[in-house]
């Protein structure tokens, strides 16, 4: 594990933050723009190689700042082109991210927390519990690693990522302080230049977070993990529903989308055999979404070891989709990608982390018993 560093991680700062930093360093603000180009466009993190900076500035940057990247612990390609990385952060925590190429589009599924506190009953990340929030820099590092691994340096200057979804491990709306600047960097032309519509934040339904996103999120796309059309069932599947029940969640969705003409909210709905996939559930779902510009994304349940559910049958899935479509709801079945490498929705579990922790505990016990 790397030594903890007290240097400023430049990946934590969006353009406004970097401008302020350079002013504090006694420099002109536009140096921040140059720095962003070096790091994000040219893939250069070594301050000494930043030839348009003075020697004095380079020395100052070396002394106080760094571009902190995780170590890549695993890099797994899937047969379908999907690729999953396990990243080890400087404090030993690990997170996973998934790269999903699809024709012209290439989406990175980014984690926002190490573990998750929400305990959804069908999600494997929930099994590892909550470790901590990621910093903005740790989210941005995921894009940097993917971009460099997939594109740079062979592909200099070309944009590798067209879309980002905050749909990996964690609940992004419980980590707003870091998610907001990270989303700025994703959209900044001096960094990744991804348009706001192509940055999607997915939430299990943290109502105050949706309202804050409306105020401060700059119009990114919103996805809501609904998964059940009534409170009794949703309480069981997505326990945060007990705090923010469906009616409140839908009201927040209306507020979010009201000032955005031609936009819709994506509602994710995991298809669990015999649990939430009957025609009755479909009809209730139609009623819940009434009046909200919506796209429904049906996600076949992705099983993981000891999970209590089965995926809906193809017939149940088709019938459910058909009922929604007939009511006028745009409804897609999400293609399952990266199944052979456990990279599909809800399978990001940081397995290696769990093993490492167990062995670290054992090692600690051994040392104590010897001393
Ligand atoms: N906390 C956020 C983002 C992470 S989950 C949220 O809840 O939206 C990303 C998506 O994968 C969510 O829709 C989640 O409900 C879904 N998901 C979780 N486990 C799954 C599984 N085993 N099979 C299919 N989808 C799953």
Boltz pocket constraint, residues with backbone or C-beta under 6 A from the ligand:
constraints:
  - pocket:
      binder: B
      contacts: [[A, 120], [A, 122], [A, 123], [A, 124], [A, 166], [A, 167], [A, 168], [A, 169], [A, 170], [A, 171], [A, 172], [A, 202], [A, 203], [A, 204], [A, 205], [A, 223], [A, 224], [A, 225], [A, 268], [A, 269], [A, 270], [A, 299], [A, 300], [A, 301], [A, 302], [A, 303], [A, 304], [A, 345], [A, 346], [A, 347]]
      max_distance: 6.0
